[in-house]
C-alpha cells in the first residue's frame, strides 16, 4: 500500500527515558537504547496482545499494558548492532483515526505537540494510501485532520 511512506516522510518519535517510540497506521515501533555489547541472551522480551515486558541484563526496562491492542503473533523484537532493541507491534485497528496517545496505559505519553504531529502524519499516510499516484510524504496539513481526517470518499 503506502510502502516506505515513513522512510520518505520521516518519523515522529516520542522520547522516553530508555529511547523512543513512534507509529504508522499499521504498526508501533519501540526503540530501546541498551549498553554497547548487549547480547540477545541478555534480553528477555514478552509480547502479548495487550502487554509488554522487557528486561535487559535482568533489569526491567518496560512493563505494562499497551494503549490499545496489538496482534501478538505478528509482533517481534530484534537486537541491532548490540546497542538497540527494536520492537515492532502490529496494531489491531489499522486506520488513521487510531493514533496512540501513549505507548502504555498512562505511561510514555506523547505531549500535545507530538500527538498533533503524529495525527498529522497518520492522516497524510491515509491520504497516500487512498491516492497512490500522489506523494504526500513532504506535505503539510491543517484544518480537520484529527481522528484521521475527513472522509473524502462520500462527497
Backbone bond lengths (Angstrom), bond angles and torsions (degrees), N, CA, C in turn:
res aa  C-N    CA-C-N  psi(-1)  N-CA   C-N-CA  omega(-1)  CA-C   N-CA-C  phi
1 X - - - 1.456 - - 1.536 109.97 -
2 X 1.320 117.97 -95.29 1.466 120.32 179.88 1.523 109.04 -98.91
3 X 1.325 115.10 57.91 1.459 121.07 -175.60 1.527 110.09 -54.62
4 X 1.298 114.36 127.08 1.463 123.23 173.95 1.529 114.06 64.14
5 X 1.328 118.32 22.46 1.462 120.90 177.36 1.520 110.00 -56.88
6 X 1.356 116.76 -44.87 1.459 119.86 -177.95 1.520 111.88 -67.03
7 X 1.341 118.03 -28.44 1.463 120.00 177.20 1.520 110.66 -67.30
8 X 1.327 117.37 -38.24 1.459 121.01 -179.88 1.520 112.28 -77.99
9 X 1.335 116.29 -36.31 1.463 119.50 -172.98 1.521 113.47 -96.68
10 X 1.327 117.20 -11.28 1.461 120.44 -176.69 1.514 110.40 85.42
11 X 1.309 115.41 174.14 1.457 120.26 179.84 1.523 109.00 -115.51
12 X 1.312 115.81 161.46 1.464 122.00 175.37 1.528 106.23 -112.58
13 X 1.338 116.72 92.48 1.464 119.15 -176.66 1.526 112.59 -79.62
14 X 1.314 114.90 147.55 1.455 121.84 171.92 1.527 106.10 -107.91
15 X 1.326 117.93 109.61 1.469 119.96 -177.19 1.528 112.28 -68.12
16 X 1.329 115.05 147.08 1.461 122.95 179.09 1.530 107.81 -137.14
17 X 1.319 118.45 169.88 1.477 119.98 177.69 1.529 113.18 -62.62
18 X 1.328 118.02 -25.80 1.460 121.65 -176.88 1.513 113.88 -104.06
19 X 1.326 119.10 -5.88 1.467 122.24 -178.28 1.507 110.43 158.79
20 X 1.338 117.35 -117.74 1.465 120.97 178.29 1.527 109.98 -164.00
21 X 1.334 114.44 168.87 1.454 120.92 172.45 1.518 108.11 -139.60
22 X 1.340 115.90 153.76 1.459 121.56 176.99 1.528 108.04 -152.54
23 X 1.330 116.47 172.40 1.457 119.51 -173.77 1.519 112.75 -144.18
24 X 1.330 113.96 157.56 1.456 123.40 168.38 1.536 105.37 -120.37
25 X 1.312 117.06 -174.98 1.467 118.95 177.83 1.527 110.96 -62.91
26 X 1.331 117.32 -33.23 1.461 121.19 -174.01 1.518 114.70 -100.90
27 X 1.334 117.69 -26.74 1.459 119.99 -169.67 1.525 112.95 -134.08
28 X 1.332 114.33 158.76 1.462 122.42 170.03 1.519 105.62 -120.78
29 X 1.324 116.02 132.18 1.457 122.43 -179.47 1.518 109.11 -112.06
30 X 1.306 115.93 134.09 1.469 122.21 176.58 1.514 107.01 -119.15
31 X 1.330 117.33 126.77 1.458 121.93 177.82 1.515 108.64 -117.91
32 X 1.332 115.98 117.65 1.461 122.23 -176.56 1.524 108.80 -114.43
33 X 1.325 116.07 120.37 1.463 120.46 175.49 1.526 108.71 -76.94
34 X 1.343 116.14 130.45 1.463 121.27 179.98 1.519 108.74 -124.62
35 X 1.346 117.27 160.83 1.461 119.58 -179.90 1.535 111.28 -57.86
36 X 1.329 118.25 137.79 1.465 121.08 177.76 1.534 111.09 -52.69
37 X 1.313 115.09 138.21 1.456 120.13 179.74 1.519 114.37 90.39
38 X 1.340 117.97 2.43 1.466 121.29 178.76 1.528 109.00 -60.99
39 X 1.317 116.55 134.84 1.472 120.58 178.12 1.518 109.77 -102.94
40 X 1.315 115.56 160.95 1.454 121.27 178.66 1.517 112.72 -60.26
41 X 1.327 116.69 -30.58 1.460 120.86 178.75 1.521 112.24 -66.65
42 X 1.334 117.23 -21.17 1.465 121.77 -178.98 1.525 112.77 -90.09
43 X 1.341 116.50 1.42 1.459 122.09 -178.09 1.526 108.78 -110.87
44 X 1.323 115.54 129.89 1.467 121.15 173.26 1.517 106.85 -124.86
45 X 1.324 115.37 115.75 1.464 120.51 -177.39 1.519 109.21 -129.31
46 X 1.330 115.83 122.76 1.453 122.37 176.77 1.523 107.69 -114.82
47 X 1.334 115.62 122.16 1.459 121.31 -179.50 1.518 109.48 -117.87
48 X 1.310 116.24 122.07 1.457 121.88 173.69 1.512 109.06 -115.38
49 X 1.309 117.37 -179.92 1.466 119.48 -179.80 1.520 112.00 -70.22
50 X 1.348 116.18 -23.50 1.459 119.24 -177.36 1.527 113.56 -125.04
51 X 1.333 117.46 0.20 1.465 117.75 -175.53 1.529 112.61 -148.55
52 X 1.318 114.37 162.87 1.457 122.71 176.36 1.521 108.14 -138.58
53 X 1.301 114.96 147.22 1.453 121.55 170.96 1.525 106.39 -142.17
54 X 1.331 116.13 119.01 1.463 122.16 -178.25 1.519 109.85 -127.40
55 X 1.328 115.26 123.40 1.464 122.53 175.98 1.522 108.65 -122.59
56 X 1.320 116.39 139.50 1.462 122.25 174.83 1.513 107.55 -126.87
57 X 1.329 115.17 124.16 1.467 122.06 -178.65 1.530 110.95 53.13
58 X 1.348 116.16 39.33 1.460 121.99 178.00 1.520 114.73 80.63
59 X 1.325 118.38 -3.82 1.470 122.14 -178.39 1.535 109.85 -99.82
60 X 1.332 116.04 130.25 1.462 120.40 177.90 1.524 109.84 -70.31
61 X 1.327 115.63 126.24 1.465 121.29 178.55 1.529 110.28 -104.04
62 X 1.333 116.53 -51.09 1.471 122.15 -179.57 1.525 108.10 -136.31
63 X 1.327 115.66 135.31 1.461 120.21 174.64 1.515 108.33 -154.91
64 X 1.348 116.66 127.36 1.451 119.16 176.48 1.511 112.93 159.48
65 X 1.342 114.21 -174.77 1.466 122.27 179.86 1.521 109.47 -92.33
66 X 1.333 115.90 135.91 1.456 121.02 178.00 1.526 111.21 -64.34
67 X 1.324 115.98 156.32 1.463 122.53 175.45 1.527 110.21 -58.14
68 X 1.339 116.92 -37.42 1.453 122.19 179.27 1.528 107.56 -145.55
69 X 1.312 117.42 174.28 1.464 120.15 -175.36 1.524 112.58 -79.11
70 X 1.340 114.18 155.49 1.457 122.16 178.19 1.526 108.99 -128.75
71 X 1.312 115.97 167.94 1.462 121.76 174.93 1.524 105.80 -94.48
72 X 1.328 116.19 99.93 1.470 120.19 -169.59 1.518 113.46 -62.61
73 X 1.330 119.20 -34.82 1.462 118.59 -178.37 1.531 112.77 -79.88
74 X 1.323 117.59 -1.43 1.465 121.68 173.85 1.527 111.20 -109.96
75 X 1.316 118.02 5.97 1.458 122.68 178.91 1.524 109.41 -99.13
76 X 1.324 116.15 150.75 1.462 120.11 -177.25 1.521 110.94 -154.17
77 X 1.320 115.44 168.25 1.458 120.62 174.05 1.526 108.63 -137.16
78 X 1.331 115.39 151.78 1.459 121.43 176.23 1.522 108.67 -137.44
79 X 1.312 115.51 154.37 1.462 122.80 172.25 1.514 106.58 -106.67
80 X 1.325 116.82 119.54 1.459 121.50 -175.70 1.521 111.02 -110.07
81 X 1.322 115.80 125.25 1.469 123.38 176.93 1.526 113.37 54.49
82 X 1.327 116.76 23.55 1.462 123.09 178.93 1.531 113.43 58.36
83 X 1.360 116.40 22.43 1.471 120.58 178.89 1.532 114.05 -135.13
84 X 1.343 117.29 -10.90 1.464 120.11 -174.74 1.521 110.05 -141.94
85 X 1.324 115.95 128.62 1.463 121.13 170.74 1.516 106.64 -100.22
86 X 1.336 115.42 126.72 1.468 120.99 176.85 1.525 107.59 -114.45
87 X 1.334 115.87 120.64 1.455 122.55 177.00 1.523 106.75 -106.04
88 X 1.329 116.71 131.55 1.458 121.60 177.97 1.526 107.70 -118.01
89 X 1.327 115.19 118.29 1.462 122.26 -179.90 1.517 109.21 -108.92
90 X 1.320 117.81 133.37 1.456 121.93 176.29 1.528 108.11 -92.44
91 X 1.325 116.51 119.38 1.460 120.69 178.99 1.528 110.54 -66.13
92 X 1.327 116.69 146.39 1.460 121.59 173.63 1.526 109.61 -75.03
93 X 1.343 115.75 -44.85 1.469 121.46 178.60 1.524 107.16 -97.46
94 X 1.328 116.14 111.18 1.469 120.93 -172.72 1.513 111.44 -110.20
95 X 1.333 115.68 68.04 1.448 120.25 176.42 1.526 109.19 -139.46
96 X 1.318 116.14 161.76 1.462 121.08 -175.73 1.520 112.36 -61.57
97 X 1.321 117.45 -28.09 1.456 120.85 -179.68 1.521 113.42 -71.98
98 X 1.331 117.74 -12.91 1.463 121.37 -179.81 1.528 109.75 -95.28
99 X 1.308 115.33 70.76 1.466 122.12 178.00 1.527 107.92 -94.06
100 X 1.326 116.15 113.32 1.467 119.77 178.83 1.523 109.35 -65.78
101 X 1.318 117.05 131.99 1.459 121.76 178.74 1.522 111.76 -89.01
102 X 1.326 115.87 -18.32 1.462 121.46 176.69 1.526 107.30 -152.45
103 X 1.318 116.38 161.66 1.455 119.68 177.56 1.525 110.85 -73.60
104 X 1.330 115.60 -49.40 1.456 121.65 178.55 1.523 108.76 -114.77
105 X 1.320 116.91 161.71 1.460 120.14 176.85 1.527 109.05 -59.53
106 X 1.329 116.63 112.80 1.456 122.31 176.78 1.517 115.31 75.67
107 X 1.327 119.12 4.65 1.464 120.92 -179.77 1.524 110.67 -132.30
108 X 1.319 114.56 147.62 1.473 122.47 178.19 1.523 110.45 58.69
109 X 1.341 114.85 46.90 1.457 122.12 179.81 1.522 110.47 -73.94
110 X 1.312 115.13 141.58 1.458 120.52 172.52 1.526 107.38 -78.54
111 X 1.342 116.84 134.75 1.466 118.30 176.97 1.537 108.69 -69.80
112 X 1.319 116.78 170.80 1.471 121.76 -173.35 1.522 112.23 -56.05
113 X 1.329 117.34 -40.63 1.463 120.93 -179.41 1.523 111.43 -66.73
114 X 1.320 117.10 -44.33 1.467 121.30 178.89 1.529 110.11 -66.66
115 X 1.338 118.12 -40.80 1.469 121.16 176.89 1.526 110.69 -58.08
116 X 1.322 115.97 -44.09 1.458 121.46 -179.99 1.530 110.28 -61.35
117 X 1.329 116.70 -46.39 1.462 120.68 179.89 1.532 111.46 -65.00
118 X 1.338 116.90 -39.02 1.467 120.21 177.74 1.522 110.50 -62.44
119 X 1.341 117.44 -45.12 1.469 120.19 -178.97 1.522 110.88 -64.95
120 X 1.329 117.65 -39.87 1.465 120.57 176.69 1.524 110.13 -59.01
121 X 1.321 116.14 -45.56 1.457 121.07 -177.79 1.527 111.48 -63.43
122 X 1.339 117.53 -43.59 1.461 120.19 179.25 1.529 111.23 -65.10
123 X 1.330 116.90 -36.59 1.460 120.39 178.02 1.528 110.52 -66.79
124 X 1.331 117.70 -42.21 1.467 120.52 176.93 1.532 110.57 -65.29
125 X 1.336 117.03 -36.90 1.464 120.15 177.02 1.534 109.65 -62.99
126 X 1.324 116.67 -39.61 1.474 120.78 176.71 1.524 110.50 -61.93
127 X 1.343 116.66 -46.17 1.466 120.35 178.74 1.528 110.42 -59.94
128 X 1.343 117.16 -39.61 1.465 121.54 179.17 1.528 110.44 -61.07
129 X 1.325 116.58 -43.46 1.466 120.82 179.96 1.522 111.45 -64.96
130 X 1.333 115.99 -38.97 1.463 120.36 -177.79 1.518 112.37 -76.81
131 X 1.341 117.30 -19.77 1.466 122.63 -177.18 1.529 109.78 -133.76
132 X 1.330 117.77 71.01 1.468 120.66 -172.68 1.527 114.66 -62.89
133 X 1.315 118.56 -18.01 1.458 120.80 178.95 1.526 113.66 -78.99
134 X 1.321 117.82 -7.43 1.458 122.37 -178.74 1.524 109.59 -111.74
135 X 1.314 115.85 158.73 1.466 120.77 178.03 1.530 108.23 -114.71
136 X 1.324 115.75 109.11 1.458 121.44 180.00 1.528 112.26 -97.60
137 X 1.336 117.73 5.57 1.467 120.34 -172.56 1.529 113.28 -64.36
138 X 1.325 118.39 -27.01 1.459 120.47 179.65 1.517 113.02 -107.18
139 X 1.315 116.83 8.67 1.460 121.27 -175.26 1.523 111.39 -78.65
140 X 1.326 114.28 158.83 1.460 121.22 171.89 1.526 105.87 -116.93
141 X 1.292 115.55 156.97 1.464 119.76 -177.20 1.520 109.20 -138.25
142 X 1.316 115.51 143.78 1.464 120.26 175.54 1.523 107.13 -140.59
143 X 1.299 115.91 170.34 1.460 119.47 178.96 1.509 112.18 90.08
144 X 1.321 116.69 -137.14 1.458 122.35 -173.68 1.525 111.50 -87.84
145 X 1.328 117.07 85.73 1.454 120.25 176.54 1.527 111.90 -118.82
146 X 1.324 118.08 -4.60 1.458 120.88 178.14 1.514 109.49 -63.03
147 X 1.313 116.35 144.64 1.455 121.34 179.12 1.519 113.44 68.15
148 X 1.338 117.18 22.83 1.459 120.77 177.19 1.508 114.32 97.01
149 X 1.317 118.00 0.23 1.464 121.39 177.00 1.511 112.57 86.27
150 X 1.339 115.45 177.52 1.462 120.15 -177.20 1.522 111.79 -71.93
151 X 1.330 115.90 155.78 1.460 121.79 175.06 1.516 107.15 -87.56
152 X 1.323 116.51 101.30 1.461 120.84 -176.27 1.526 112.50 -82.41
153 X 1.320 116.84 -15.68 1.453 120.42 -176.89 1.514 114.49 -72.60
154 X 1.317 118.60 -18.94 1.461 121.10 -175.81 1.518 113.01 -94.22
155 X 1.319 118.00 7.35 1.470 119.81 -178.36 1.499 111.91 -91.79
